[in-house]
Amino acid sequence: MAPKHYSVGDVVRMKKQHPCGNNEWEILRVGMDFRIRCLKCGRQVMLPRVKFEKNVKAIIRSGENGSAGNGSPDPLGSSELSPRLTGKMD
């Protein structure tokens, strides 16, 4: 079975519900440990990778933090640069 790749910002559905009644979580940290946040109550939990991968049921949606050139909007705007960056001061 091929390993699944998870990234920061992904929303996953876990097999077991959180005590608040929700089973959808956002991934905040990826590595040997995963930090996930409940989308209903905001509680954050750290899990070892093995336990996380065993308990994930499905990936609901992929996160926004993909590779460069993924079509995400430019934080400064596509045509407007800061005067400090262009060297033009009024």
Backbone torsions as a table, in degrees:
resi	resn	phi	psi	omega
1	MET	NA	131.2	-178.5
2	ALA	-73.9	138.8	178.6
3	PRO	-68.3	143.0	177.8
4	LYS	-87.3	148.2	179.6
5	HIS	-107.3	125.4	178.8
6	TYR	-113.0	147.9	177.8
7	SER	-135.1	162.6	179.3
8	VAL	-61.0	133.4	-179.6
9	GLY	99.2	-14.2	176.4
10	ASP	-65.0	146.5	174.0
11	VAL	-111.1	125.3	-176.6
12	VAL	-121.0	154.2	174.3
13	ARG	-104.6	126.0	-179.6
14	MET	-93.5	160.9	-179.3
15	LYS	-68.6	-38.8	-178.0
16	LYS	-106.1	147.2	178.5
17	GLN	-78.6	151.4	170.5
18	HIS	-76.0	154.6	178.8
19	PRO	-55.2	-23.6	178.6
20	CYS	-75.6	-10.5	177.1
21	GLY	104.5	-2.3	-177.8
22	ASN	-101.2	151.9	174.1
23	ASN	-129.8	19.7	176.7
24	GLU	-108.8	131.8	-173.9
25	TRP	-133.0	147.2	174.0
26	GLU	-102.1	136.1	179.3
27	ILE	-82.8	125.5	180.0
28	LEU	-105.3	-27.4	-177.6
29	ARG	-145.4	138.9	179.6
30	VAL	-125.8	139.8	179.2
31	GLY	165.4	-144.4	174.4
32	MET	-66.1	-28.9	174.4
33	ASP	-119.3	150.7	176.1
34	PHE	-112.5	137.1	170.0
35	ARG	-108.8	124.8	-179.7
36	ILE	-125.8	153.6	-179.4
37	ARG	-124.8	131.2	176.9
38	CYS	-66.4	131.9	-178.3
39	LEU	-77.2	-15.1	179.9
40	LYS	-90.6	-51.2	-174.1
41	CYS	-107.1	-13.1	177.2
42	GLY	86.5	2.3	180.0
43	ARG	-64.4	136.0	179.1
44	GLN	-106.9	138.8	-177.7
45	VAL	-134.6	140.6	172.6
46	MET	-102.2	132.5	178.4
47	LEU	-130.1	143.6	170.6
48	PRO	-63.9	149.9	-177.0
49	ARG	-53.7	-44.8	-176.8
50	VAL	-60.8	-45.1	-179.4
51	LYS	-67.7	-40.0	178.9
52	PHE	-60.8	-51.6	-177.2
53	GLU	-63.7	-31.1	178.7
54	LYS	-70.8	-33.7	-174.1
55	ASN	-95.2	-4.5	178.3
56	VAL	-77.6	130.4	178.3
57	LYS	-94.6	-43.4	-177.9
58	ALA	-161.2	156.4	171.5
59	ILE	-93.1	119.0	-178.4
60	ILE	-75.3	-51.5	177.4
61	ARG	-152.9	150.5	178.7
62	SER	-80.3	151.9	-179.0
63	GLY	-74.7	169.8	-179.1
64	GLU	-83.0	-15.0	-173.2
65	ASN	-87.4	66.4	178.7
66	GLY	-89.2	-161.0	179.5
67	SER	-77.8	167.6	179.8
68	ALA	-63.9	145.3	179.7
69	GLY	82.0	23.9	-178.0
70	ASN	-90.1	8.4	178.0
71	GLY	89.5	6.9	179.4
72	SER	-73.2	148.0	-177.0
73	PRO	-66.7	147.5	178.1
74	ASP	-74.0	127.8	-176.5
75	PRO	-62.8	-24.1	179.1
76	LEU	-93.0	-5.7	-175.1
77	GLY	95.6	150.0	-173.5
78	SER	-71.3	-31.2	-176.8
79	SER	-115.6	-6.9	-175.0
80	GLU	-109.3	117.9	177.2
81	LEU	-108.8	153.0	177.8
82	SER	-63.7	140.4	178.0
83	PRO	-58.5	-30.5	179.8
84	ARG	-67.0	-33.3	179.7
85	LEU	-76.8	-33.6	-177.3
86	THR	-87.4	-17.6	-179.0
87	GLY	86.0	1.0	179.7
88	LYS	-95.3	116.0	178.1
89	MET	-116.9	136.9	-179.8
90	ASP	-85.4	NA	NA
